[in-house]
């Protein structure tokens, strides 16, 4: 860690996987990431908005990031062969929360620069990449006056505070030969505050 570039960021995130609500990878009697996904495989985009942040001397304020994960079966059974990181923070190579996923990565498809629109409208999170991604989540319905169900499920992105959500109709991703429709499927969202410094 001593030779790694120091970094920190804060902002917001959401995801919409293809599992039925609630995803057994994170909420089940089995150890985390060892339960079979409800569809037998997992397709999940993780979408981030960096409100403020730095990677060494480089400002990251206002950037949006999309991480696409495909696990062909149980996540913990994935091949642990890793490729060299291109995007240091979001590949986990620079430490921090995403480093929890690096043992699960068998193939890195690389990094592309594309325009990503990220919006928060009340309790709705949405993102758009023209021709590639249309994604939106809303909180799961609840009787609580806040209109949200927050849990501390230990998810690497935000271990202590995660809202349970559902994907909106028309949630699609199409790139790298993959086509997903996660409409009506499991979603999550949370504010994030990350750093690779203790």
N, C-alpha and C positions, 0 to 999 in steps of 0.2 A: 504494500500500500504506500510505502514511503516515496516511491518514484512515480506514483500516479498523479495526474493533474487534479488539483482540488476543484470540486464543482458542487453547486447547490442549485435547486430550483423549487419553485412553488407555483401552483396553478390548480387545474382541474382535470379530471379524467372520466371516461366512461367506456364500457365494453358491452357487446351484445353477442354472446356465443350461440351456438346452435342447439344447446341442451334445453330440455323442458325446464320450466321453473320449478324448483330451485336446483341449480347445478350440483350434482352429486360429487363433482371433483373437489368442491370446497365444503359442502355441508352433507356429511354422511357419517355413519358409524365407523367407516374405514379410515385409515390414515389419510391426510390431505394428499390429493392428486393420485390416489391409488384406486379410486372407484371408477367403474366403467361409465363413460359419458352416456347420457340417455339415448343418443343416436349411434353409439358404438365408436364414434370418432368426435373430434372437437375442432370446429372452425370458429376462431374468435378474433375479431379486430379489437385492439385496444387503442383508444384515441385520446391524445393528451393536448392540453393547452398550457403553455408555459407563460404564466403571468409575469414572473420575473425570475431571472437566473443567470448564472455565470459558469463557464467552463474555463478555469484559469482566468485570463484577461478578456475572454470573448463573451460578450453579452448575448444572452439567449431570450431576452424579453420579447413577448408577443409571438413566439414561434408555436406552430402546431405540428404534432408528430403522430403518425399512424404506425402501429406495429401489428402485423398480421401473423397469427399463429395457426398452424394446422398440426394436430396430433392425430395420427391414424388409429389410435386406440387409447388405452390407459396412459395418461401423461407420464407417470413414473416409469413405465416400461419403454419409453422412447430411447433410441440410441443416444448414448452420451458423448459421441464423437462431436467435437466442436470445431467450427471454422473460426478463423481470425476475425475479430470484430471490426466492422467498418464504422458503425455508429457507436462510439464508446459508451455513452450513458445508456441508451435504449437496448443495446445488446447485452448490457451487464458487465462488459469488459472493464469498465472504470469503477466497479463496485456499486454499492447502492441497492435499492429494492429489486431492480430488474436482474441482478446477478442471481437471484433465486431461480430464474428460468434457464440460465445458461446450461446446466447439466441436461436439460431436456431438448436442446437444439441439436439436430443432426445435420441440417442444411440451412445455410444462410443465403437467401435469394438476393441480397444486396440492398442498396439504398438508392432511392430515386427522389429527385426534387420535383414536387408537384404542388400546385396551389390547394391548400386545405382550408376550408371555412369551418370554424368551430363556433357554436352558439350555445349559450345558456339562456333559456327563456323560462323564468320561474323555476320549476322543478324538472323541466325537459332539457336534456342534452342532445345536441345534434351535430352532425358533421357531413360535409359534402366534398367530394373530389370529382370534378366533372368526368363522366364516362367511366369512373372506377368505383366510387363508394357513395352510397346514400344511407345514412345510419342515424337513428334517433331512439332514445329510450325515455320512458316515463317511470315514475315510482310505481311499485306494485300497489294496488288499492289496499287501504287499511282503514280501520275504524278510529285510529289515533288522530287527534285534531291537527297534528303537524302535516298529515298527508304523506308521510314517509316512514319506512321501516329501516332503521339503522342497526347494523350488527357489527360485532368485532370478530369476524370470521378468520382473521389471520392472513387474508389475501396479501401477497407480497407488495402489491401496489399501495395499499393503505390498510395495514394490519388491524388498526384499532377502530376504524370507522368506515363502513361501507354501506351505501343504501341499496336495498334490493329493488330491482327494476325489471321492466319488460320491454322488449323491442317493439317498435311501432310497425304498422303495416308498410310494406315496400322497402324494408331494410335489406339492401343488396350490396354485394361486393363482387367485382369482376376484374381480375388481373392475374398475371403469371399463369394463365391456363386454369385458374380456379374461378368458379361461379358459385356464390352462396346467397341464400335468402334466409335471413335469421328473423323474419317477421314473427312477432308473438312469442319469441324465445327468451331465454334468460338474459337479464341485463344487470349491470352494477354501475354505480357512480360514486365519486368521492372527491373531496379536495385532496391535493397532494402537497407534501413538503418533503423533498428528498435531498440527500447529501451523501458523499462518500467520505465525509469527515466524521470522526467519532464525537 
